[in-house]
Amino acid sequence: MENIASAQISDIRLIQFRDHGETRAGLVLDAEAVQMLEIQGGTYALAQRAILERGSLRDTIELLKTGERVSYQGLVEAGALLPPMMHPDAAHCYVSGTGLTHLGSADTRDSMHVKLNDPSGTLTDSMKMFKLGLEKGKPESGQIGAQPEWFYKGDGSSIVAPYAPIPVPAFALDAGEEPELVGIYLVGPEGEPYRVGFALGNEFSDHVTERQNYLWLAHSKLRCCSFGPELRLGELPRAVEGVSRILRNGQPIWQKPFVSGEENMCHTFANLEHHHFKYPQFRRAGDLHIHFFGTSTLSFADGIRPMEKDEFEISSPVFGRPLVNSLQFVPDEGQVAITTM
């Protein structure tokens, strides 16, 4: 496996699942079959081994292939799928993201350019940040561009497995999906970040809270999220296309295509990665980082208000099976009691 500046692996996709109480890793062969890998501890242990042995992730996978295959659909039906990579200690997994990174649809882009070029207009902080990305988010190789908006979502305990329900706290004012690309990173023993791969993600935020006051953005992001079910190794196509849907009682109530990848972004992945890992506290050996790269497609923008048991479905042919999660509203826990010691 190589570092984030030079990873080059073809279209290999991995999943994780429970097998007799153990976390196992499997190589996706097609939509129905998964080839098991002979390693305990799943994809985290797999990536650790590749780093420590200074080998490529592809070669490590080849060494660990077994003759055993399992049914992909069987894993889904058994509720055995896990997020495609986890840290064995949730406190050593950071979940974060960057916003205002995507160009959006042509209509959205045109309206933004009108606002950005209006000499009489006063730009909001969001528009200033977006303009900065347009101007300096894609620097020449080896150079550092503008830093993006950045936010923290939680540790590994905030990650929900594919096909599992996303809990919505009673104090939440909204429960909205955000279809995004996710980068998965493992920090090596010398503090060097390695990009293991990419996945589909549902960043999931409280857009009503954020809209009330932008200073509540940090609060709005402290929600559970999901990514997977498949971890795609190597580089992505420059343009990634997908579809985001909301199903109610099995029927779609909203559906919209989304686009991502560097061709549809105002930042390069390398620039976003630099501005995350430039902080020394994010380069602690053994830590796992799950980083969301932003979106421009939201059902909230179309006035949709999801309800309990609605299902979010985010799909793209680049990532194999879709990411599916339902909604589960959590009872009010009341005021948190603090004990004086």
Summary of the structure (lengths in Angstrom):
residues: 341
radius of gyration: 20.0
end to end distance: 47.9
largest distance: 67.5
contacts: 1091
relative contact order: 0.19
helix: 26%
strand: 31%
